[in-house]
Amino acid sequence: MKNLNINGREIGKGCSPYIIAEMSANHNGKIENAFKIIDMAVSCGADALKLQTYRPDTITLNSTAPDFMISGGLWDGKSLYELYEGAHLPWDWHKPLFDYAKSKGITIFSSPFDNSAVDLLEDLNTPAYKIASFEATDLPLIKYVASTGKPMIISTGMANNEEIEEAVSAAYEGGCKELALLHCVSGYPAPASDYNLLTISDMRSKFGVNVGLSDHTLDNTTAIASVALGAAIIEKHVTLNRNGGGPDDSFSLEERDLAALCKDSKTAWAAIGTVHYGKKSSEKANVKFRRSLYFVKNIKAGECITKEHIRSVRPGYGVAPKYFESLIGRKVKKDFNACEPVNFDGIA
């Protein structure tokens, strides 16, 4: 299984989880907010900041026919065109945001939603691409992205096994050499109970690529749990203010929670470690507090040890308690006083 490399950062086996802060529509129409979200991602320790690159007319049609109206959920009553017109990141913001992120030392890339978006991102020399869950069945788009030769991450929300296979095949057919999948639930927000995190290890085995998590739950618990199951990437929507009124604000992480995700995911990864039995570095000083055999009654040289002479107690400076029965009846070669540790040097 091949690891990815995005902008010099290796992603996959042997690496801490790659944390992607998804800006989505949380700029709320102000480029100043977009700059602040980049600053937030940097200060919290995220590995990358991700945008979405589309215009309303590249993603839907300007229609209020029933097919194009949203019913229920966060965006109830809006047309798709109305939603995307308010949510999209203006294309002339992309270069300033790419330049700013580069100046701050954080990787920036995007999800394109049509070929023209890919062309724009290529002009900006994006280091990678993300395919959104809703576009995972757009095989021509996947192939076009793959033809750039850049690393690709594909979200799999709503996709069944066959659809994921088709997306993976399209990526490789298009020329992709570095691919990862994100297990995802395309609910906004999504309940943790829908995530079925065991799917992560199954996807990794089935498709032979590194797998991460695109997490739309309201807190970090699901994301942290995914690390224990081998999630190589964690993507979370981020915002300056959950109450900001934008289309994605209500299910996005604010600064404090993003910082906690970056910190705690690395802690969880470090805790997984490798299979290891025996003393750990933090335990060495505490070995003395284990139980061992001590004399609890004075005994003279030449006498035989009885059960009244020795006991298993703390600390651990004597021989191990497993020798208790084998010591009974043996002679001591010197005097021992109560509270002295039992050691084989003084026993015949």
C-alpha positions in Angstrom: 0.0 0.0 0.0 1.6 3.2 -1.2 1.7 6.3 1.1 0.7 9.7 -0.3 3.0 12.7 -0.3 1.3 16.1 -0.4 3.6 19.1 -0.4 6.3 17.2 1.3 4.1 15.7 4.0 3.9 11.9 3.9 0.5 10.4 4.6 -0.3 6.8 5.5 1.4 4.0 7.4 3.9 5.2 10.0 2.6 8.7 9.9 0.4 10.7 12.3 -3.1 11.5 10.9 -3.2 14.2 8.2 -5.6 16.9 9.4 -7.5 18.8 6.8 -9.5 21.9 7.8 -12.3 22.3 5.4 -13.3 25.9 4.9 -16.3 25.1 2.7 -18.8 28.0 2.7 -17.7 29.3 6.1 -16.1 32.5 4.7 -19.7 33.7 4.5 -19.0 35.9 1.5 -16.1 37.8 3.0 -12.5 37.2 2.0 -11.4 38.6 5.3 -13.1 35.6 7.0 -11.2 33.3 4.6 -7.9 34.7 5.6 -8.9 34.4 9.3 -9.8 30.7 8.8 -6.4 30.1 7.3 -4.8 31.8 10.3 -6.9 29.6 12.6 -5.9 26.4 10.8 -2.2 27.4 11.1 -2.5 28.2 14.8 -4.3 25.0 15.6 -1.8 22.8 13.9 -3.8 21.6 10.9 -1.8 20.1 8.1 -3.9 21.6 5.3 -6.7 24.0 4.5 -9.1 22.9 1.9 -11.4 25.0 -0.3 -14.3 24.2 -2.7 -14.0 25.5 -6.3 -17.2 26.0 -8.2 -19.6 28.6 -9.5 -23.3 28.1 -9.2 -23.6 27.7 -12.9 -20.9 25.0 -13.0 -22.6 22.9 -10.3 -26.4 23.3 -11.0 -29.0 25.0 -13.1 -30.7 28.3 -12.3 -34.2 26.8 -11.8 -36.9 26.7 -9.2 -38.5 23.6 -10.6 -39.2 21.0 -7.9 -36.1 19.0 -8.8 -34.0 22.0 -7.9 -35.6 22.9 -4.6 -34.3 21.8 -1.2 -36.8 20.3 1.1 -35.9 19.7 4.8 -32.6 20.0 6.6 -30.3 23.0 7.0 -31.1 24.5 3.7 -34.9 24.0 3.5 -36.7 26.1 1.0 -33.7 27.2 -1.0 -33.0 26.4 -4.6 -29.7 24.7 -5.4 -28.7 27.7 -7.4 -29.5 30.0 -4.5 -27.6 27.9 -2.1 -24.4 27.6 -4.2 -24.6 31.3 -5.3 -24.3 32.3 -1.6 -21.9 29.6 -0.6 -19.3 29.5 -3.4 -15.8 30.9 -3.1 -15.3 33.6 -5.8 -12.7 32.4 -8.3 -10.7 35.6 -8.0 -10.2 34.9 -4.3 -8.3 31.7 -5.0 -4.9 33.1 -5.9 -4.8 35.5 -2.9 -5.8 32.6 -0.6 -3.2 30.3 -2.1 -0.5 32.9 -1.8 -1.5 33.7 1.8 -1.6 30.1 2.9 1.9 29.6 1.3 3.2 32.6 3.2 1.9 31.1 6.4 3.4 27.7 5.8 0.2 25.6 5.5 -0.7 23.5 2.5 -3.8 24.6 0.6 -5.8 22.6 -2.0 -9.4 22.3 -3.2 -12.3 20.2 -4.3 -13.1 21.0 -8.0 -16.6 20.4 -9.3 -16.0 20.6 -13.0 -13.1 20.7 -15.5 -12.9 24.5 -15.5 -12.2 24.4 -11.7 -9.4 21.9 -12.3 -7.9 24.2 -14.9 -8.0 27.1 -12.4 -6.4 25.0 -9.7 -3.7 23.8 -12.1 -2.8 27.4 -12.9 -2.3 27.8 -9.1 -0.2 24.7 -9.0 -2.4 23.0 -6.4 -0.4 20.2 -4.7 -3.4 17.8 -4.5 -7.1 17.4 -5.2 -10.1 16.2 -3.2 -13.2 14.7 -4.8 -16.3 15.5 -2.8 -18.7 12.7 -2.0 -21.4 14.1 -4.2 -19.0 14.0 -7.2 -17.7 10.5 -6.4 -19.9 9.1 -9.2 -18.8 11.7 -11.7 -16.2 9.4 -13.3 -15.3 11.8 -16.2 -14.4 14.5 -13.6 -12.3 11.9 -11.6 -10.4 11.0 -14.7 -9.8 14.6 -15.6 -8.4 15.3 -12.1 -6.3 12.1 -12.3 -4.8 13.3 -15.5 -3.0 16.1 -13.6 -0.8 13.5 -11.9 -1.5 15.1 -8.5 -2.4 13.1 -5.4 -6.1 12.5 -5.0 -8.4 12.0 -2.1 -11.9 10.8 -2.8 -14.8 11.0 -0.2 -17.2 8.1 -0.3 -20.4 9.4 1.3 -23.5 7.7 0.0 -21.4 5.5 -2.3 -21.9 1.7 -2.3 -19.1 -0.8 -2.9 -19.6 -0.9 -6.6 -19.5 2.9 -6.9 -16.3 3.1 -4.9 -14.7 0.5 -7.1 -15.7 2.5 -10.1 -14.3 5.7 -8.7 -11.0 4.0 -7.8 -10.7 2.5 -11.2 -11.5 5.8 -12.9 -8.7 7.5 -10.9 -6.2 4.9 -11.9 -7.3 4.8 -15.5 -6.9 8.6 -15.6 -3.3 8.4 -14.4 -3.5 8.8 -10.6 -0.5 7.4 -8.8 -1.3 8.4 -5.3 -4.8 7.8 -4.0 -6.6 7.8 -0.7 -10.3 7.3 0.2 -12.2 9.0 3.0 -15.0 7.1 4.7 -17.8 9.6 5.0 -21.4 10.1 5.9 -23.0 12.8 3.9 -25.4 14.1 6.6 -25.1 17.6 7.9 -24.6 17.0 10.8 -24.3 13.2 10.8 -24.9 11.1 14.0 -21.9 9.1 15.2 -24.0 6.0 15.1 -24.2 6.2 11.3 -20.4 6.1 10.9 -19.7 2.4 11.3 -16.0 3.1 11.7 -15.1 -0.6 11.1 -15.7 0.2 7.5 -12.3 2.1 7.5 -10.2 -1.1 7.9 -12.5 -3.0 5.5 -12.0 -0.3 2.8 -8.3 -0.3 3.3 -8.2 -4.0 2.8 -10.6 -4.1 -0.1 -9.3 -1.2 -2.2 -5.6 -1.4 -1.2 -5.2 2.3 -0.4 -4.9 4.5 2.7 -8.3 5.4 4.1 -9.3 8.4 6.3 -12.4 10.0 7.7 -14.5 12.9 6.5 -16.3 13.7 9.7 -19.6 15.6 9.9 -20.4 14.8 13.5 -20.6 17.7 15.9 -17.6 16.9 18.1 -14.3 15.1 17.8 -15.1 11.8 19.4 -15.8 9.9 16.1 -12.6 11.4 14.5 -10.4 10.4 17.4 -11.9 6.9 17.5 -11.2 6.5 13.8 -7.4 6.9 14.5 -7.4 3.7 16.4 -8.8 2.0 13.3 -6.1 3.3 11.1 -7.5 6.5 9.7 -4.7 8.2 7.9 -6.5 11.4 7.2 -9.1 13.4 9.1 -11.2 16.1 7.4 -13.4 18.4 9.4 -15.3 21.5 8.5 -14.1 24.6 10.4 -15.5 28.0 11.1 -14.8 31.2 13.0 -18.2 31.1 14.6 -20.7 28.2 14.8 -23.5 30.8 15.1 -22.2 32.8 12.1 -25.3 32.1 10.0 -23.5 30.5 7.1 -24.8 27.3 5.4 -22.1 25.1 7.1 -21.3 27.0 10.3 -23.6 25.0 12.6 -21.8 21.7 12.1 -18.2 23.0 11.9 -15.5 23.2 14.5 -14.5 26.4 16.1 -10.9 27.2 16.9 -10.8 25.6 20.3 -12.2 22.3 19.0 -9.9 22.3 15.9 -6.9 22.7 18.2 -8.1 19.8 20.3 -8.6 17.6 17.2 -5.1 18.3 16.0 -3.6 17.6 19.4 -5.8 14.6 20.4 -5.6 12.8 17.1 -1.8 12.8 17.3 -2.0 11.6 20.9 -4.3 8.8 19.9 -1.9 7.8 17.0 1.1 7.8 19.4 -0.9 5.6 21.8 -1.5 2.9 19.2 2.2 2.2 18.8 3.3 -1.4 18.2 2.7 -4.7 19.8 4.9 -4.6 23.0 4.9 -6.6 26.2 7.0 -6.0 29.2 8.2 -2.8 31.0 7.6 0.5 29.3 9.9 3.5 29.8 7.4 5.2 32.2 7.1 2.0 34.3 10.8 1.4 35.0 10.9 3.5 38.2 7.8 1.7 39.6 9.2 -1.9 39.4 10.2 -1.5 43.0 6.6 -1.3 44.0 5.8 -4.8 42.7 5.5 -7.6 45.3 8.4 -9.8 46.3 9.4 -12.2 49.1 10.5 -10.7 52.5 11.5 -12.3 55.8 8.9 -11.5 58.4 10.6 -13.4 61.2 14.3 -13.6 62.3 16.0 -16.7 61.1 19.5 -18.0 62.0 22.1 -19.5 59.7 21.4 -23.3 59.3 17.7 -23.1 60.0 15.1 -24.1 57.5 12.7 -21.7 56.1 9.0 -22.2 57.0 5.9 -20.5 55.9 6.1 -18.3 59.0 9.4 -16.9 57.9 8.5 -15.3 54.6 5.7 -13.4 52.9 4.8 -11.8 49.6 4.7 -8.1 50.2 5.7 -4.8 48.6 8.3 -3.5 47.6 10.0 -5.6 44.9 13.6 -6.0 46.0 13.4 -9.6 47.0 12.9 -12.7 44.8 9.5 -13.0 43.0 6.6 -14.5 44.8 6.5 -17.5 42.4 9.4 -19.0 44.4 7.5 -19.1 47.7 6.8 -22.9 47.7 10.2 -23.9 46.4 11.9 -22.0 49.3 10.0 -23.7 52.0 12.3 -26.3 53.8 15.6 -24.8 52.4 18.3 -23.8 54.8 19.7 -20.3 55.0 23.5 -19.8 54.9 23.5 -16.7 57.1 21.3 -14.9 59.6 18.4 -12.9 58.2 16.3 -10.4 60.2 12.6 -9.5 59.7 12.0 -7.0 56.9 15.0 -8.1 54.9 14.4 -9.2 51.3 14.8 -12.8 50.4 17.6 -13.4 47.9 19.1 -16.6 46.6 22.7 -15.7 47.6 21.9 -16.4 51.2 20.0 -19.7 50.7 21.5 -23.2 50.3 
